[in-house]
Amino acid sequence: MDQCIDALHDAYLDFASGAAVTRQRSDTLVPSGKSVYGLKTMDGIAPRLGVGAVRINSDIVTWPKIGDSYRRVKVPAAPGSRYTGLILVFSIETGEPLAIMPDGVIQRMRVGATSALGTHHLARADSRTAAIIGSGWQAGSQLMGLFAVRPDIEVIRIFSPNPENVKTFCRAWSQQFNRELHAVDSLIEAVEGADIVLCATSSIDSLFEVEHFEAGMHVGSIKPPEISRQCLELADRVCVHVGHGKPILTQSDDLIVPDHSSGRGWSISDKFDFAVCPTLPELISGAVNGRVKPQERTCFVNDLGLGLQFAVVAGITMRLALSAGIGQDLPTEIFTQLEHP
């Protein structure tokens, strides 16, 4: 996590200066039985690492109601109950492919590191109590990122609608960090008196409401719907990732997708003007201020992921794998051609 945070910090400086580039995420959707098939792509170039990367997801997606909110849930429909997500890494010197890797671990590490950078600049330095809303895959990297930038946190409360998941999460991560995590029974119990609240869920409905937002609190989200519009309007400072807002959407006729309709999911971008908010690269570069006063209410909204993140984290992962002798060597000729493309 420390390496991810450091590498992304440098990449955001390069992005702010115009040296690194990225493309807005694209979602292409069609019906697939009772589910939806989604082909998602994003790409970016990290010159400092000498790589460009494309992230491709081939997903079967559903939107069940869990607890009081609707969730976006991917189905492991590939043979062996597996998911399909790939990162392709290329050399910016020769154009050749350097690596192909699954995106699962890397995608949560880049989200955790990005949230950590937001927390570093916006949360109070003397924060001692934190809450994580969620107990799944993304919540683990939020915890890693939190410990990396606020190691003096003393009390951490965990809540999600599934009590057994919360208990399992607390046991596993308490052992890993040798730190006590407190499983709680409600969102209110988790966030009351917290200095930092990190939302890490699959919800397409808002979870963190205005009555939860105390003076001096920092709240972060891994995607826009988790924090209500009223909270964003109450906040003294709202910072977004890079201001892309929502993905470029292409879908078949008459397809109704829950997180693009009925005021849910990405629709929050139509109700709150994220375009006027400072971005994380601006925050890191010092172009805008982070927290100024202890009593400020601050938000970091990870409005949309970036291909640049995958170029960076996959790039350093590739280097680590090579130095450790991990991976399978494939002939480059399989993926290159003599014919002019």
Contacts in CASP RR format, 6 or more apart in sequence:
PFRMAT RR
TARGET T0000
AUTHOR 0000-0000-0000
METHOD contacts of the structure
MODEL  1
MDQCIDALHDAYLDFASGAAVTRQRSDTLVPSGKSVYGLKTMDGIAPRLG
VGAVRINSDIVTWPKIGDSYRRVKVPAAPGSRYTGLILVFSIETGEPLAI
MPDGVIQRMRVGATSALGTHHLARADSRTAAIIGSGWQAGSQLMGLFAVR
PDIEVIRIFSPNPENVKTFCRAWSQQFNRELHAVDSLIEAVEGADIVLCA
TSSIDSLFEVEHFEAGMHVGSIKPPEISRQCLELADRVCVHVGHGKPILT
QSDDLIVPDHSSGRGWSISDKFDFAVCPTLPELISGAVNGRVKPQERTCF
VNDLGLGLQFAVVAGITMRLALSAGIGQDLPTEIFTQLEHP
1 109 0 8 1.000
1 112 0 8 1.000
1 113 0 8 1.000
1 116 0 8 1.000
1 141 0 8 1.000
1 144 0 8 1.000
1 145 0 8 1.000
1 147 0 8 1.000
1 148 0 8 1.000
2 148 0 8 1.000
3 316 0 8 1.000
4 109 0 8 1.000
4 110 0 8 1.000
4 112 0 8 1.000
4 113 0 8 1.000
4 312 0 8 1.000
4 313 0 8 1.000
4 316 0 8 1.000
5 113 0 8 1.000
5 116 0 8 1.000
5 117 0 8 1.000
5 145 0 8 1.000
5 148 0 8 1.000
5 149 0 8 1.000
7 49 0 8 1.000
7 312 0 8 1.000
7 313 0 8 1.000
7 316 0 8 1.000
8 110 0 8 1.000
8 113 0 8 1.000
8 114 0 8 1.000
8 117 0 8 1.000
8 309 0 8 1.000
8 312 0 8 1.000
8 313 0 8 1.000
9 117 0 8 1.000
9 284 0 8 1.000
10 48 0 8 1.000
11 20 0 8 1.000
11 46 0 8 1.000
11 48 0 8 1.000
11 308 0 8 1.000
11 309 0 8 1.000
11 311 0 8 1.000
11 312 0 8 1.000
12 117 0 8 1.000
12 280 0 8 1.000
12 281 0 8 1.000
12 284 0 8 1.000
12 285 0 8 1.000
13 281 0 8 1.000
13 284 0 8 1.000
13 285 0 8 1.000
14 20 0 8 1.000
14 46 0 8 1.000
14 47 0 8 1.000
14 48 0 8 1.000
15 21 0 8 1.000
15 22 0 8 1.000
15 242 0 8 1.000
15 281 0 8 1.000
15 308 0 8 1.000
16 281 0 8 1.000
16 282 0 8 1.000
16 284 0 8 1.000
16 285 0 8 1.000
16 287 0 8 1.000
17 285 0 8 1.000
19 47 0 8 1.000
19 48 0 8 1.000
20 44 0 8 1.000
20 45 0 8 1.000
20 46 0 8 1.000
20 47 0 8 1.000
20 48 0 8 1.000
20 308 0 8 1.000
21 44 0 8 1.000
21 45 0 8 1.000
21 308 0 8 1.000
22 42 0 8 1.000
22 43 0 8 1.000
22 44 0 8 1.000
22 45 0 8 1.000
22 242 0 8 1.000
22 306 0 8 1.000
22 307 0 8 1.000
22 308 0 8 1.000
23 42 0 8 1.000
23 43 0 8 1.000
23 44 0 8 1.000
23 307 0 8 1.000
24 42 0 8 1.000
24 244 0 8 1.000
24 247 0 8 1.000
24 248 0 8 1.000
24 304 0 8 1.000
25 40 0 8 1.000
25 41 0 8 1.000
25 42 0 8 1.000
25 244 0 8 1.000
25 247 0 8 1.000
25 248 0 8 1.000
25 304 0 8 1.000
25 305 0 8 1.000
25 306 0 8 1.000
25 307 0 8 1.000
26 40 0 8 1.000
26 41 0 8 1.000
26 42 0 8 1.000
26 247 0 8 1.000
26 248 0 8 1.000
26 250 0 8 1.000
27 38 0 8 1.000
27 39 0 8 1.000
27 40 0 8 1.000
27 247 0 8 1.000
27 248 0 8 1.000
27 249 0 8 1.000
27 250 0 8 1.000
27 251 0 8 1.000
28 38 0 8 1.000
28 39 0 8 1.000
28 40 0 8 1.000
28 250 0 8 1.000
28 251 0 8 1.000
29 36 0 8 1.000
29 37 0 8 1.000
29 38 0 8 1.000
29 39 0 8 1.000
29 249 0 8 1.000
29 250 0 8 1.000
29 251 0 8 1.000
29 252 0 8 1.000
29 255 0 8 1.000
29 257 0 8 1.000
30 36 0 8 1.000
30 37 0 8 1.000
30 38 0 8 1.000
30 251 0 8 1.000
30 252 0 8 1.000
30 255 0 8 1.000
31 37 0 8 1.000
31 252 0 8 1.000
31 255 0 8 1.000
32 60 0 8 1.000
34 62 0 8 1.000
35 60 0 8 1.000
35 61 0 8 1.000
35 62 0 8 1.000
35 75 0 8 1.000
36 60 0 8 1.000
36 61 0 8 1.000
36 62 0 8 1.000
36 255 0 8 1.000
36 257 0 8 1.000
37 58 0 8 1.000
37 59 0 8 1.000
37 60 0 8 1.000
37 61 0 8 1.000
38 57 0 8 1.000
38 58 0 8 1.000
38 59 0 8 1.000
38 60 0 8 1.000
38 61 0 8 1.000
39 56 0 8 1.000
39 57 0 8 1.000
39 58 0 8 1.000
39 59 0 8 1.000
40 55 0 8 1.000
40 56 0 8 1.000
40 57 0 8 1.000
40 59 0 8 1.000
40 247 0 8 1.000
41 54 0 8 1.000
41 55 0 8 1.000
41 56 0 8 1.000
41 57 0 8 1.000
42 54 0 8 1.000
42 55 0 8 1.000
42 305 0 8 1.000
42 306 0 8 1.000
42 307 0 8 1.000
42 310 0 8 1.000
43 52 0 8 1.000
43 53 0 8 1.000
43 54 0 8 1.000
43 55 0 8 1.000
43 307 0 8 1.000
43 310 0 8 1.000
43 311 0 8 1.000
44 52 0 8 1.000
44 53 0 8 1.000
44 54 0 8 1.000
44 306 0 8 1.000
44 307 0 8 1.000
44 308 0 8 1.000
44 310 0 8 1.000
44 311 0 8 1.000
45 51 0 8 1.000
45 52 0 8 1.000
45 53 0 8 1.000
45 92 0 8 1.000
45 308 0 8 1.000
45 311 0 8 1.000
46 52 0 8 1.000
46 53 0 8 1.000
46 308 0 8 1.000
46 311 0 8 1.000
46 312 0 8 1.000
46 315 0 8 1.000
47 92 0 8 1.000
49 311 0 8 1.000
49 312 0 8 1.000
49 315 0 8 1.000
49 316 0 8 1.000
50 91 0 8 1.000
50 92 0 8 1.000
50 93 0 8 1.000
51 89 0 8 1.000
51 90 0 8 1.000
51 91 0 8 1.000
51 92 0 8 1.000
51 98 0 8 1.000
51 311 0 8 1.000
51 314 0 8 1.000
51 315 0 8 1.000
51 318 0 8 1.000
52 89 0 8 1.000
52 90 0 8 1.000
52 92 0 8 1.000
52 311 0 8 1.000
53 87 0 8 1.000
53 88 0 8 1.000
53 89 0 8 1.000
53 90 0 8 1.000
53 307 0 8 1.000
53 310 0 8 1.000
53 311 0 8 1.000
53 314 0 8 1.000
53 315 0 8 1.000
54 87 0 8 1.000
54 88 0 8 1.000
54 90 0 8 1.000
54 307 0 8 1.000
54 310 0 8 1.000
55 85 0 8 1.000
55 86 0 8 1.000
55 87 0 8 1.000
55 103 0 8 1.000
55 107 0 8 1.000
55 307 0 8 1.000
55 310 0 8 1.000
56 85 0 8 1.000
56 86 0 8 1.000
56 87 0 8 1.000
56 88 0 8 1.000
57 84 0 8 1.000
57 85 0 8 1.000
57 86 0 8 1.000
57 103 0 8 1.000
58 84 0 8 1.000
58 85 0 8 1.000
59 74 0 8 1.000
59 75 0 8 1.000
59 83 0 8 1.000
59 84 0 8 1.000
60 74 0 8 1.000
60 75 0 8 1.000
60 77 0 8 1.000
61 72 0 8 1.000
61 73 0 8 1.000
61 74 0 8 1.000
61 75 0 8 1.000
62 73 0 8 1.000
62 74 0 8 1.000
62 75 0 8 1.000
63 70 0 8 1.000
63 71 0 8 1.000
63 72 0 8 1.000
63 73 0 8 1.000
63 204 0 8 1.000
63 257 0 8 1.000
63 258 0 8 1.000
63 259 0 8 1.000
64 70 0 8 1.000
64 71 0 8 1.000
64 73 0 8 1.000
65 71 0 8 1.000
66 161 0 8 1.000
66 162 0 8 1.000
67 161 0 8 1.000
68 161 0 8 1.000
68 205 0 8 1.000
69 203 0 8 1.000
69 204 0 8 1.000
69 205 0 8 1.000
69 207 0 8 1.000
70 203 0 8 1.000
70 204 0 8 1.000
70 205 0 8 1.000
70 258 0 8 1.000
70 259 0 8 1.000
70 264 0 8 1.000
71 201 0 8 1.000
71 202 0 8 1.000
71 203 0 8 1.000
71 204 0 8 1.000
72 202 0 8 1.000
72 204 0 8 1.000
72 258 0 8 1.000
72 259 0 8 1.000
73 202 0 8 1.000
74 83 0 8 1.000
76 82 0 8 1.000
76 83 0 8 1.000
78 84 0 8 1.000
83 104 0 8 1.000
85 102 0 8 1.000
85 103 0 8 1.000
85 104 0 8 1.000
86 100 0 8 1.000
86 101 0 8 1.000
86 102 0 8 1.000
86 103 0 8 1.000
87 99 0 8 1.000
87 100 0 8 1.000
87 101 0 8 1.000
87 102 0 8 1.000
87 103 0 8 1.000
87 106 0 8 1.000
87 310 0 8 1.000
87 314 0 8 1.000
88 97 0 8 1.000
88 99 0 8 1.000
88 100 0 8 1.000
89 97 0 8 1.000
89 98 0 8 1.000
89 99 0 8 1.000
89 100 0 8 1.000
89 101 0 8 1.000
89 311 0 8 1.000
89 314 0 8 1.000
89 315 0 8 1.000
89 318 0 8 1.000
90 96 0 8 1.000
90 97 0 8 1.000
90 98 0 8 1.000
91 97 0 8 1.000
91 98 0 8 1.000
96 332 0 8 1.000
96 335 0 8 1.000
96 336 0 8 1.000
97 332 0 8 1.000
97 335 0 8 1.000
97 336 0 8 1.000
98 318 0 8 1.000
99 314 0 8 1.000
99 315 0 8 1.000
99 318 0 8 1.000
99 321 0 8 1.000
101 314 0 8 1.000
101 317 0 8 1.000
101 318 0 8 1.000
103 310 0 8 1.000
106 310 0 8 1.000
106 313 0 8 1.000
106 314 0 8 1.000
106 317 0 8 1.000
107 310 0 8 1.000
108 137 0 8 1.000
108 138 0 8 1.000
108 140 0 8 1.000
108 141 0 8 1.000
109 141 0 8 1.000
109 144 0 8 1.000
109 313 0 8 1.000
110 305 0 8 1.000
110 309 0 8 1.000
110 310 0 8 1.000
110 312 0 8 1.000
110 313 0 8 1.000
111 138 0 8 1.000
111 141 0 8 1.000
111 142 0 8 1.000
111 222 0 8 1.000
111 302 0 8 1.000
111 305 0 8 1.000
112 138 0 8 1.000
112 141 0 8 1.000
112 142 0 8 1.000
112 144 0 8 1.000
112 145 0 8 1.000
112 222 0 8 1.000
113 141 0 8 1.000
113 145 0 8 1.000
113 313 0 8 1.000
114 241 0 8 1.000
114 280 0 8 1.000
114 302 0 8 1.000
114 305 0 8 1.000
114 309 0 8 1.000
115 142 0 8 1.000
115 145 0 8 1.000
115 198 0 8 1.000
115 220 0 8 1.000
115 222 0 8 1.000
115 300 0 8 1.000
115 302 0 8 1.000
116 144 0 8 1.000
116 145 0 8 1.000
116 146 0 8 1.000
116 148 0 8 1.000
116 149 0 8 1.000
117 149 0 8 1.000
117 280 0 8 1.000
117 283 0 8 1.000
117 284 0 8 1.000
118 220 0 8 1.000
118 239 0 8 1.000
118 280 0 8 1.000
118 283 0 8 1.000
118 300 0 8 1.000
119 145 0 8 1.000
119 146 0 8 1.000
119 149 0 8 1.000
119 150 0 8 1.000
119 196 0 8 1.000
119 198 0 8 1.000
119 218 0 8 1.000
119 220 0 8 1.000
119 300 0 8 1.000
120 149 0 8 1.000
120 150 0 8 1.000
121 239 0 8 1.000
121 283 0 8 1.000
121 284 0 8 1.000
121 290 0 8 1.000
121 291 0 8 1.000
122 218 0 8 1.000
122 237 0 8 1.000
122 239 0 8 1.000
122 283 0 8 1.000
122 290 0 8 1.000
122 291 0 8 1.000
122 298 0 8 1.000
122 299 0 8 1.000
122 300 0 8 1.000
123 150 0 8 1.000
123 195 0 8 1.000
123 196 0 8 1.000
123 218 0 8 1.000
123 291 0 8 1.000
123 298 0 8 1.000
124 195 0 8 1.000
124 216 0 8 1.000
124 218 0 8 1.000
124 291 0 8 1.000
124 294 0 8 1.000
126 152 0 8 1.000
126 195 0 8 1.000
126 294 0 8 1.000
127 150 0 8 1.000
127 152 0 8 1.000
127 153 0 8 1.000
127 195 0 8 1.000
127 196 0 8 1.000
127 218 0 8 1.000
128 152 0 8 1.000
128 153 0 8 1.000
128 154 0 8 1.000
128 155 0 8 1.000
128 195 0 8 1.000
129 153 0 8 1.000
129 154 0 8 1.000
129 155 0 8 1.000
129 156 0 8 1.000
129 157 0 8 1.000
129 193 0 8 1.000
129 194 0 8 1.000
129 195 0 8 1.000
129 196 0 8 1.000
130 146 0 8 1.000
130 150 0 8 1.000
130 153 0 8 1.000
130 155 0 8 1.000
130 156 0 8 1.000
130 157 0 8 1.000
130 194 0 8 1.000
130 195 0 8 1.000
130 196 0 8 1.000
130 197 0 8 1.000
130 198 0 8 1.000
131 156 0 8 1.000
131 157 0 8 1.000
131 158 0 8 1.000
131 159 0 8 1.000
131 190 0 8 1.000
131 191 0 8 1.000
131 194 0 8 1.000
131 196 0 8 1.000
131 197 0 8 1.000
131 198 0 8 1.000
132 139 0 8 1.000
132 140 0 8 1.000
132 142 0 8 1.000
132 143 0 8 1.000
132 146 0 8 1.000
132 156 0 8 1.000
132 157 0 8 1.000
132 158 0 8 1.000
132 159 0 8 1.000
132 190 0 8 1.000
132 197 0 8 1.000
132 198 0 8 1.000
132 200 0 8 1.000
133 159 0 8 1.000
133 160 0 8 1.000
133 187 0 8 1.000
133 190 0 8 1.000
133 191 0 8 1.000
133 197 0 8 1.000
133 198 0 8 1.000
133 199 0 8 1.000
133 200 0 8 1.000
133 201 0 8 1.000
133 207 0 8 1.000
133 208 0 8 1.000
133 226 0 8 1.000
134 158 0 8 1.000
134 159 0 8 1.000
134 160 0 8 1.000
134 166 0 8 1.000
134 169 0 8 1.000
134 199 0 8 1.000
134 200 0 8 1.000
134 201 0 8 1.000
135 158 0 8 1.000
135 159 0 8 1.000
135 160 0 8 1.000
135 162 0 8 1.000
135 165 0 8 1.000
135 166 0 8 1.000
135 168 0 8 1.000
135 169 0 8 1.000
136 160 0 8 1.000
136 165 0 8 1.000
136 169 0 8 1.000
136 200 0 8 1.000
138 200 0 8 1.000
138 201 0 8 1.000
138 222 0 8 1.000
139 158 0 8 1.000
139 160 0 8 1.000
139 169 0 8 1.000
139 200 0 8 1.000
140 169 0 8 1.000
140 173 0 8 1.000
140 200 0 8 1.000
141 200 0 8 1.000
142 198 0 8 1.000
142 200 0 8 1.000
142 222 0 8 1.000
143 156 0 8 1.000
143 173 0 8 1.000
143 177 0 8 1.000
143 181 0 8 1.000
146 153 0 8 1.000
146 156 0 8 1.000
146 196 0 8 1.000
146 198 0 8 1.000
147 153 0 8 1.000
147 177 0 8 1.000
147 179 0 8 1.000
150 196 0 8 1.000
153 196 0 8 1.000
155 182 0 8 1.000
156 179 0 8 1.000
156 180 0 8 1.000
156 181 0 8 1.000
156 182 0 8 1.000
157 181 0 8 1.000
157 182 0 8 1.000
157 183 0 8 1.000
157 184 0 8 1.000
157 189 0 8 1.000
157 190 0 8 1.000
157 191 0 8 1.000
157 194 0 8 1.000
158 166 0 8 1.000
158 169 0 8 1.000
158 170 0 8 1.000
158 181 0 8 1.000
158 182 0 8 1.000
158 183 0 8 1.000
158 184 0 8 1.000
158 190 0 8 1.000
159 166 0 8 1.000
159 183 0 8 1.000
159 184 0 8 1.000
159 185 0 8 1.000
159 186 0 8 1.000
159 187 0 8 1.000
159 189 0 8 1.000
159 190 0 8 1.000
160 166 0 8 1.000
160 169 0 8 1.000
160 201 0 8 1.000
163 183 0 8 1.000
163 185 0 8 1.000
166 183 0 8 1.000
166 184 0 8 1.000
167 183 0 8 1.000
169 181 0 8 1.000
169 183 0 8 1.000
170 181 0 8 1.000
170 182 0 8 1.000
170 183 0 8 1.000
173 179 0 8 1.000
173 181 0 8 1.000
174 180 0 8 1.000
174 181 0 8 1.000
184 190 0 8 1.000
187 207 0 8 1.000
187 208 0 8 1.000
187 212 0 8 1.000
188 212 0 8 1.000
190 197 0 8 1.000
191 197 0 8 1.000
191 208 0 8 1.000
191 212 0 8 1.000
192 212 0 8 1.000
192 214 0 8 1.000
193 214 0 8 1.000
193 217 0 8 1.000
194 214 0 8 1.000
194 217 0 8 1.000
195 216 0 8 1.000
195 217 0 8 1.000
195 218 0 8 1.000
196 217 0 8 1.000
196 218 0 8 1.000
196 219 0 8 1.000
197 208 0 8 1.000
197 212 0 8 1.000
197 217 0 8 1.000
197 218 0 8 1.000
197 219 0 8 1.000
197 220 0 8 1.000
198 219 0 8 1.000
198 220 0 8 1.000
198 221 0 8 1.000
199 207 0 8 1.000
199 208 0 8 1.000
199 219 0 8 1.000
199 220 0 8 1.000
199 221 0 8 1.000
199 222 0 8 1.000
199 226 0 8 1.000
199 227 0 8 1.000
200 222 0 8 1.000
201 207 0 8 1.000
201 222 0 8 1.000
201 226 0 8 1.000
203 225 0 8 1.000
203 226 0 8 1.000
204 225 0 8 1.000
204 258 0 8 1.000
204 259 0 8 1.000
204 264 0 8 1.000
204 265 0 8 1.000
205 225 0 8 1.000
205 264 0 8 1.000
205 265 0 8 1.000
206 225 0 8 1.000
206 226 0 8 1.000
206 227 0 8 1.000
206 228 0 8 1.000
206 229 0 8 1.000
206 231 0 8 1.000
206 268 0 8 1.000
207 226 0 8 1.000
207 227 0 8 1.000
208 219 0 8 1.000
208 221 0 8 1.000
208 226 0 8 1.000
208 227 0 8 1.000
208 228 0 8 1.000
208 231 0 8 1.000
209 228 0 8 1.000
209 230 0 8 1.000
209 231 0 8 1.000
210 228 0 8 1.000
210 230 0 8 1.000
210 231 0 8 1.000
210 234 0 8 1.000
212 231 0 8 1.000
213 219 0 8 1.000
213 231 0 8 1.000
213 234 0 8 1.000
213 235 0 8 1.000
213 297 0 8 1.000
214 297 0 8 1.000
215 295 0 8 1.000
215 296 0 8 1.000
215 297 0 8 1.000
216 294 0 8 1.000
216 295 0 8 1.000
216 296 0 8 1.000
216 297 0 8 1.000
216 298 0 8 1.000
217 297 0 8 1.000
217 298 0 8 1.000
218 291 0 8 1.000
218 297 0 8 1.000
218 298 0 8 1.000
218 299 0 8 1.000
218 300 0 8 1.000
219 227 0 8 1.000
219 231 0 8 1.000
219 297 0 8 1.000
219 298 0 8 1.000
219 299 0 8 1.000
219 300 0 8 1.000
220 226 0 8 1.000
220 227 0 8 1.000
220 299 0 8 1.000
220 300 0 8 1.000
220 301 0 8 1.000
220 302 0 8 1.000
221 227 0 8 1.000
221 299 0 8 1.000
221 300 0 8 1.000
221 301 0 8 1.000
221 302 0 8 1.000
222 302 0 8 1.000
223 265 0 8 1.000
223 301 0 8 1.000
223 302 0 8 1.000
223 303 0 8 1.000
224 245 0 8 1.000
224 246 0 8 1.000
224 265 0 8 1.000
224 266 0 8 1.000
224 268 0 8 1.000
224 269 0 8 1.000
224 274 0 8 1.000
224 301 0 8 1.000
224 303 0 8 1.000
225 259 0 8 1.000
225 264 0 8 1.000
225 265 0 8 1.000
225 266 0 8 1.000
225 268 0 8 1.000
227 299 0 8 1.000
227 301 0 8 1.000
229 268 0 8 1.000
229 271 0 8 1.000
229 272 0 8 1.000
231 299 0 8 1.000
232 238 0 8 1.000
232 272 0 8 1.000
232 299 0 8 1.000
232 301 0 8 1.000
233 272 0 8 1.000
234 297 0 8 1.000
235 297 0 8 1.000
235 298 0 8 1.000
235 299 0 8 1.000
236 293 0 8 1.000
236 296 0 8 1.000
236 297 0 8 1.000
236 298 0 8 1.000
237 278 0 8 1.000
237 290 0 8 1.000
237 291 0 8 1.000
237 296 0 8 1.000
237 297 0 8 1.000
237 298 0 8 1.000
237 299 0 8 1.000
238 274 0 8 1.000
238 277 0 8 1.000
238 298 0 8 1.000
238 299 0 8 1.000
238 300 0 8 1.000
238 301 0 8 1.000
239 277 0 8 1.000
239 278 0 8 1.000
239 279 0 8 1.000
239 280 0 8 1.000
239 283 0 8 1.000
239 288 0 8 1.000
239 290 0 8 1.000
239 298 0 8 1.000
239 299 0 8 1.000
239 300 0 8 1.000
239 301 0 8 1.000
240 274 0 8 1.000
240 277 0 8 1.000
240 278 0 8 1.000
240 279 0 8 1.000
240 280 0 8 1.000
240 300 0 8 1.000
240 301 0 8 1.000
240 302 0 8 1.000
240 303 0 8 1.000
241 279 0 8 1.000
241 280 0 8 1.000
241 301 0 8 1.000
241 302 0 8 1.000
241 303 0 8 1.000
241 304 0 8 1.000
241 305 0 8 1.000
241 306 0 8 1.000
242 279 0 8 1.000
242 280 0 8 1.000
242 281 0 8 1.000
242 303 0 8 1.000
242 304 0 8 1.000
242 306 0 8 1.000
243 274 0 8 1.000
243 275 0 8 1.000
243 277 0 8 1.000
243 279 0 8 1.000
243 303 0 8 1.000
243 304 0 8 1.000
244 303 0 8 1.000
244 304 0 8 1.000
244 305 0 8 1.000
244 306 0 8 1.000
245 266 0 8 1.000
245 269 0 8 1.000
245 274 0 8 1.000
245 275 0 8 1.000
245 303 0 8 1.000
245 304 0 8 1.000
246 266 0 8 1.000
246 269 0 8 1.000
246 303 0 8 1.000
246 304 0 8 1.000
247 266 0 8 1.000
247 304 0 8 1.000
249 260 0 8 1.000
251 257 0 8 1.000
251 260 0 8 1.000
258 264 0 8 1.000
258 265 0 8 1.000
259 265 0 8 1.000
259 266 0 8 1.000
259 267 0 8 1.000
260 266 0 8 1.000
260 267 0 8 1.000
261 267 0 8 1.000
263 270 0 8 1.000
263 271 0 8 1.000
269 303 0 8 1.000
274 301 0 8 1.000
274 303 0 8 1.000
277 301 0 8 1.000
278 287 0 8 1.000
278 288 0 8 1.000
280 300 0 8 1.000
282 288 0 8 1.000
283 290 0 8 1.000
290 298 0 8 1.000
291 298 0 8 1.000
320 326 0 8 1.000
321 327 0 8 1.000
END
